[in-house]
Amino acid sequence: MSKIVLHMAMSVDGFITGPDDGTDHGLGVGGERLHEWLSAGGVDPGSHRPVDETNAIVFDEAMATGAVITGRRTFDHAGGWAGDHHDGVPIFVLTHAAPEEPAPGHARYVTDGIESCVAQAKAAAGGRDVLLHGAATAQACLRAGLLDELELQLVPVLLGQGRRLFEDLPPDHVELELTRSLQGPGVLHQHYRVRTEA
């Protein structure tokens, strides 16, 4: 059965972008530092896959997903990935209101809430996991009890400012179980399962 898995690079102080992120500068000032792990040790020119074995494991898992859920803000800041996040899988963009122009490529806008977005993505994923992007969307999934796992790439830097992944969560207690920890060049990959039992 498909799981909803958040994949996110984050600074030690919890930021997923630097300050002043926007459509012209998706990761904000200094935010590119968070994705340097993808090329640490080199990148295969044909596949854009990290050469480092540990980093490649996490990259391959993300690229093996059968659908993507993202928030509208993340989608717009990423240029919509030109309509193809990876391998032509469908992209579900959670938004309050869809623009008049259709979404590019394999993307579609979902305006009827996180539950519908998750249901559509799981149905389209063909039994594979669903990759989740975006702070607000991750928080919405957590609030609705729909987020199954987190794959956090913890980068050894303090950005000091920007957009935090868990900034606007309610004061509810969410228990996580660490299921894997991998050290790669320039990054600590932490995989968590969201605990649902009381």
Residue pairs with C-beta under 8 A, 6 or more apart in sequence:
1 127
2 66
2 67
2 121
2 122
2 125
2 127
2 128
2 129
2 130
3 129
3 130
3 148
3 149
4 69
4 118
4 121
4 122
4 129
4 130
4 132
4 141
4 146
4 147
4 148
4 149
5 65
5 129
5 130
5 131
5 132
5 148
5 149
5 150
5 151
6 132
6 133
6 138
6 141
6 147
6 149
6 150
6 151
6 152
7 62
7 131
7 132
7 133
7 151
7 153
8 16
8 133
8 138
8 150
8 151
8 152
8 153
8 165
9 16
9 34
9 35
9 37
9 152
9 153
9 155
9 187
10 16
10 34
10 152
10 153
10 154
10 155
10 165
11 33
11 34
11 154
11 155
11 157
11 158
11 159
11 162
12 154
12 155
12 156
12 157
12 158
13 158
13 159
13 160
14 164
14 165
14 166
14 167
15 31
15 34
15 159
15 160
15 161
15 162
15 163
15 164
15 165
16 31
16 34
16 135
16 162
16 163
16 164
16 165
17 26
17 27
17 28
17 31
17 34
17 162
17 163
18 27
18 28
18 29
18 30
18 31
18 33
18 159
18 161
18 162
19 28
19 29
19 30
19 161
19 162
20 28
20 29
21 27
21 28
21 31
21 77
21 162
21 163
22 28
22 77
23 76
23 77
23 79
25 31
26 77
26 78
26 79
27 34
27 35
28 162
28 163
29 162
30 159
30 162
31 159
31 162
33 155
33 157
33 159
34 153
34 155
34 157
34 159
36 155
36 186
37 50
37 55
37 153
37 155
37 184
37 185
37 186
37 187
38 50
38 55
38 59
39 50
40 50
40 52
40 55
40 184
40 185
40 186
40 187
41 50
41 51
41 52
41 55
41 185
42 50
42 51
42 52
43 49
43 50
43 51
44 50
44 51
49 56
49 59
49 60
50 56
50 59
50 184
52 184
52 185
54 182
54 183
54 184
54 185
54 189
55 184
55 185
55 187
55 189
57 182
57 189
58 151
58 153
58 182
58 184
58 189
61 151
62 86
62 131
62 151
63 86
63 87
64 128
64 129
65 86
65 89
65 125
65 128
65 129
65 130
65 131
66 89
66 124
66 125
66 126
66 127
66 128
66 129
66 130
67 89
67 90
67 91
67 92
67 121
67 122
67 124
67 125
67 128
67 130
67 131
68 85
68 86
68 89
68 90
68 91
68 92
68 121
68 130
68 131
68 132
68 133
69 91
69 92
69 94
69 117
69 118
69 121
69 130
69 131
69 132
69 133
69 137
69 141
70 78
70 91
70 92
70 93
70 94
70 132
70 133
70 134
70 137
71 93
71 94
71 95
71 133
71 134
71 135
71 136
71 137
72 93
72 94
72 95
72 96
72 109
73 134
73 136
74 133
74 134
74 135
74 137
75 81
75 91
75 93
75 107
75 134
78 133
80 91
80 103
80 104
80 105
80 107
81 91
81 105
81 107
82 104
82 105
83 91
83 103
83 104
83 105
83 106
83 107
84 105
84 106
85 91
85 106
85 131
88 106
89 106
89 124
89 125
90 106
90 107
90 108
90 121
90 124
91 103
91 105
91 106
91 107
91 108
92 107
92 108
92 110
92 117
92 120
92 121
92 124
93 103
93 107
93 108
93 109
93 110
94 110
94 114
94 117
94 134
94 137
94 140
95 109
95 110
95 111
96 111
97 111
98 109
98 111
99 109
103 109
110 116
110 117
110 120
114 137
114 140
114 141
114 144
114 146
115 144
115 146
118 130
118 141
118 144
118 146
121 130
122 130
132 138
132 141
132 147
135 163
135 164
135 165
135 166
135 167
135 168
136 168
138 147
138 165
139 166
139 168
139 169
141 147
142 169
142 174
142 194
143 169
143 170
143 172
145 196
147 194
148 193
148 194
149 179
149 191
149 192
149 193
149 194
150 176
150 190
150 191
150 192
150 194
151 189
151 190
151 191
152 189
152 190
152 191
152 192
153 187
153 188
153 189
154 187
154 188
154 189
154 190
155 186
155 187
156 186
156 187
156 188
174 194
174 195
175 194
175 195
176 192
176 193
176 194
176 195
177 192
177 193
177 195
178 190
178 191
178 192
179 191
179 192
179 193
180 189
180 190
180 191
181 188
181 189
181 190
181 191
182 188
182 189
182 191
183 189
